[in-house]
Amino acid sequence: LQGHHSTVTFLSQLTSNLLISCSHDKSIKVWSITSNSYQCEHTIEDAHSDVINKVIQLSYNRIASCSWDHHIKIWKSDTYELIQDFEGHSDNINSIIQLENKEILISLSSGFDKTMKIWNLVTYQCITAIQGIDCWSRHSLLQLSEDMIIIGGTEIITLFNVNQLKTIKTFKIEKINYVYSIIPIDTNTIICGCDCGHLVIINLTSGEIDIKCSQNKQNIYSLM
């Protein structure tokens, strides 16, 4: 598929036959995928004023996008009309997620901001801002359970309870600068893709950390 004019930063599924993508070219595109047809159905040009890091589906026929322009935008997924423009972060917003079965959006930034913001998706107001937590990649913010999220940042992985609004545990990883991606292996174990080809396996209960290194020494930006 061709359509974006620069690097595609994120791709996710909207429905069984629709995909959505965002790019360094500041646009969002919706793609129709059938057994014999692949085509761009809609483009939101200049959706943001800088690189768009991530675009996700929300509840109630909405999508959300976040950008290096420090904004989060909420769009209608049927008409692609802009509903809301969140401001508040003072540096690149690297990731967003909606908590499962809740009208809550989590956003995380990096750089000088290093702030996690929790937004109400009914009132479109910021519930709280927690400083000192950074997130370096669109793939390093993950919901583990109803109350728990895991965040990969600079040298540290943070286990955070959203209901209690407090950090439960942090994991300091030796020889690692940035955590780019996180996936769960089971309810107690995660695997992280990091810089310089490092894979880090963490037992969230015991705190045991196992570091493995690939031969090519390249950053691991995504896991699945």
C-alpha positions in Angstrom: 0.0 0.0 0.0 1.3 3.5 -0.9 -0.2 6.7 0.2 1.9 8.3 3.0 4.7 10.5 1.8 7.0 9.7 4.7 7.7 7.1 7.4 4.6 5.3 8.7 4.8 5.4 12.5 1.8 3.3 13.5 -0.8 1.0 12.0 -3.8 -0.5 13.9 -7.1 -2.2 13.1 -10.4 -0.3 13.3 -12.8 -3.0 12.1 -12.5 -6.4 10.4 -11.9 -4.7 7.1 -10.5 -1.2 8.1 -7.0 -0.2 9.1 -5.8 3.2 10.2 -2.3 4.6 9.9 -0.4 7.7 10.8 2.9 9.1 9.6 5.8 11.6 9.7 3.8 13.3 6.9 1.3 14.6 9.6 -1.6 12.7 8.0 -4.0 9.9 9.2 -5.2 7.4 6.6 -8.0 4.9 6.8 -7.6 1.8 4.6 -10.2 -0.6 3.3 -9.0 -4.2 3.2 -11.0 -7.0 1.5 -10.0 -10.3 0.0 -9.2 -8.8 -3.3 -9.0 -5.0 -2.7 -6.7 -2.7 -0.8 -7.4 1.0 -1.0 -7.3 4.3 1.0 -10.8 5.2 2.0 -10.1 8.6 3.7 -7.2 10.9 4.5 -7.0 13.5 7.2 -4.3 15.8 5.8 -2.3 17.9 8.3 -4.1 16.2 11.2 -1.3 17.5 13.4 1.4 20.1 12.9 4.2 17.6 13.5 5.0 13.9 13.4 2.0 11.7 14.5 3.2 9.0 16.8 0.1 6.9 17.3 -3.5 6.6 16.4 -5.9 4.3 18.2 -9.6 3.4 18.2 -11.7 4.6 21.1 -15.1 3.7 22.3 -18.3 5.2 20.8 -17.0 5.6 17.3 -14.0 7.7 18.0 -10.3 7.6 17.3 -7.5 9.4 19.1 -4.1 10.6 17.8 -1.0 11.9 19.5 1.9 13.9 18.1 5.2 15.6 18.6 3.2 18.8 18.4 2.3 18.1 22.1 -1.4 17.6 21.2 -3.9 14.8 21.5 -6.8 14.9 19.1 -10.1 13.0 19.2 -11.9 12.4 15.9 -15.2 10.8 14.8 -14.5 7.5 13.2 -17.3 7.8 10.7 -17.0 11.4 9.5 -13.4 12.0 10.7 -14.6 15.3 12.2 -12.4 16.7 14.9 -14.2 16.5 18.3 -11.6 17.6 20.8 -8.0 18.9 20.9 -6.2 18.2 24.2 -3.3 20.5 25.2 -1.2 20.2 28.3 2.0 18.3 27.5 5.1 20.4 26.9 7.1 17.9 24.8 6.6 15.0 22.4 3.6 12.7 23.2 4.9 9.3 22.5 2.0 7.0 23.4 -1.7 6.9 24.3 -4.1 4.1 25.4 -7.7 3.9 26.5 -8.2 1.7 29.5 -10.3 -1.3 28.8 -14.0 -0.8 29.7 -13.4 2.7 31.1 -13.8 6.1 29.6 -10.2 7.0 30.5 -7.3 7.9 28.2 -3.7 7.7 29.3 -1.0 9.8 27.6 2.7 9.8 28.2 5.5 12.2 27.0 9.3 12.3 27.0 12.0 14.9 26.9 11.7 17.8 29.3 8.0 17.0 30.1 8.2 13.4 31.4 4.5 13.5 32.4 1.7 11.0 32.4 -1.7 12.6 32.0 -5.1 10.8 32.7 -8.0 12.2 30.7 -11.8 11.7 31.2 -13.2 10.8 27.8 -16.7 11.9 28.8 -15.9 15.4 30.0 -12.7 15.7 28.0 -10.9 17.1 31.0 -7.6 16.1 32.5 -8.1 14.2 35.7 -4.6 14.4 36.9 -1.0 14.8 35.8 1.9 12.8 37.3 5.4 14.0 36.7 8.6 12.1 36.5 7.3 9.2 34.3 8.5 9.1 30.8 7.7 6.9 27.8 10.0 6.6 24.8 7.9 4.7 22.3 4.4 4.2 21.1 4.8 0.5 21.9 6.1 0.9 25.5 2.7 1.7 27.2 0.6 -1.3 28.0 -2.4 -2.1 30.2 -1.7 -5.3 32.2 -5.0 -5.6 34.1 -8.0 -3.5 35.1 -6.0 -1.3 37.4 -2.4 -1.8 36.3 -0.4 -0.3 33.4 3.3 -0.8 32.6 5.5 2.0 31.1 8.9 1.7 29.5 11.0 4.8 29.7 14.7 5.8 30.1 16.5 2.9 31.9 13.4 2.3 34.0 10.2 0.3 33.7 7.3 1.5 35.9 4.4 -0.6 37.1 1.6 1.9 37.9 -1.8 1.5 39.6 -4.3 3.8 37.8 -7.0 3.6 40.5 -4.7 4.4 43.3 -2.7 6.9 41.2 0.6 5.6 42.5 3.7 3.7 41.3 3.7 0.2 42.6 7.1 -0.9 41.5 10.0 0.3 39.3 12.6 -1.9 37.6 16.0 -0.4 36.9 17.7 -2.1 34.0 21.5 -2.1 33.8 23.1 -1.4 30.5 19.8 -0.2 28.9 19.1 3.3 27.9 15.6 3.1 26.3 12.7 0.7 26.4 10.9 0.8 23.0 8.4 -2.0 23.2 6.7 -4.2 25.8 4.5 -7.3 25.5 3.2 -9.7 28.3 4.3 -13.3 28.3 1.9 -14.3 31.1 0.2 -12.5 34.0 3.5 -12.1 35.9 6.1 -11.8 33.1 6.8 -9.2 30.4 9.4 -9.0 27.7 10.9 -5.7 26.6 12.6 -4.6 23.4 15.3 -2.1 24.1 18.2 -0.2 22.5 21.3 -2.0 21.1 19.5 -5.2 20.5 18.7 -6.0 24.1 15.7 -8.2 25.1 14.8 -7.9 28.7 12.5 -10.4 30.5 11.1 -9.3 33.8 9.2 -11.2 36.4 6.9 -8.6 37.9 6.3 -10.5 41.1 9.9 -11.5 42.1 11.6 -8.6 40.3 14.0 -11.0 38.5 15.5 -9.5 35.4 17.1 -11.5 32.5 18.9 -9.6 29.8 19.6 -11.1 26.4 21.4 -9.4 23.5 20.9 -10.1 19.7 23.9 -10.2 17.5 23.0 -7.3 15.2 22.9 -4.8 18.1 20.0 -2.9 16.5 17.2 -1.2 18.5 14.2 -3.4 19.0 11.2 -1.1 18.3 8.4 -3.6 18.2 7.5 -7.1 19.6 4.4 -9.2 18.9 
